[in-house]
Amino acid sequence: MDKAVVVRLSGEIGVKGTPVRLRYERLVARYSARLLRREGFSNFKIDHRFGRIYVYAEDVNGVCKALSKLFGIHSLSPAVRVGASIDEIVSAGVEVAKKRLRDGVAFAVRCRRVGQHPFTSSDIAKALGSAILQELGDRGIRVNLDEPDVVVGVEVRDEDAFIYTETVEGVGGLPPNVQGRVVCLVSGGIDSPVACWLAMRRGCTAQPIHLDAQPYTSPQAVEKALDALRVLRKNTFSVSKKAVVVPYGEVLSEVVDKCPQNMVCVVCKRMMLRIAEAIALREGAWAVVTGDILGEQASQTLQNLFAIDSAATKLPVLRPLIGFDKSEVEELARKIGTYEVSAREEPPCRAAPKRPRTKASPEEALEAEKDLDVEGLVREAVEQATCVSLD
């Protein structure tokens, strides 16, 4: 018996037309090899077959843990590989069951078969199930096809059979970098790194941008944003090597001094979008991604988002978190590894008004900006932007 990992691809990859599906599957196989090498694995083999990827390695649990972070993978199972005959499958399946099934548990055998064989999936399930009962029945082990404690899975493909009892959840989505480039506005908070990750999960390549609003925000905000991005870059292949850091304090100072106090947040967000859009056009990106959650803050009401978006005239604004609530975002941040960084305490923005406008219109926003040199402020901020390595 050889050790193997059964890699199941995202369901949406399987419904693509054959040329696209093959391209996507090959990309996942290629990125799997890159990720394993990056994680320190050296002695492994990637076996891509239409609809499946198999990885042969000694440390199958380590492989599962590493690949569970890769976009495009639905789930993984550490397995053993044997020949595709009933005798070999039954013999190996009993040995797997001996190690996995505790006394008194209920089990079921599930079989999936691809290719031409002198037996059916039902034949395998019956033969292996009977052999397990005969071998382990004295331990109180029983069959429960509806609600088993453990599923003994068998996947027969051509001349090989793979037997497993565990399934590790993947992150799903599309393979890395198949949907084009986006710029992601990433602050020091919890939401925006998660929004960036969700955009990457849909196949986007992320060019992160951080707007440094010192002295209205603290230096910790910059550090938190960059540290969260480093976590994302470590765990994916979809984050650019460098983040763009834009000095935004002078822009915000102009907004605070020259705009109505209750409109500061709306105008601030509009200026952020204009700067992000300018950088996106320079970088050849197709959209701007933000971490807004509908209704979470005063600037994120539906009316205010409409007023804010009217400042972006050339590219769409994507909000992957629009329908999430805060607890869902925090749960996802923990899952992807950014929560601990993003939850570090920092002082709030000192420019935020006590009574912000919650239902601004685009016309009101333009009126609030009438004393600003909008084009000049955007141009100067973009020119002063610097790149910071995330490696």
PyMOL commands that set and color helices and strands:
alter all, ss='L'
color gray80, all
select helices_A, chain A and resi 11-14+18-38+60-67+86-100+121-139+191-201+219-235+249-258+261-283+298-300+302-309+326-336+339-342+362-368+374-384
alter helices_A, ss='H'
color red, helices_A
select strands_A, chain A and resi 2-9+44-49+52-57+73-83+106-114+142-143+150-157+160-164+168-169+180-185+204-212+242-247+288-289+317-318+386-389
alter strands_A, ss='S'
color yellow, strands_A
deselect
rebuild
show_as cartoon
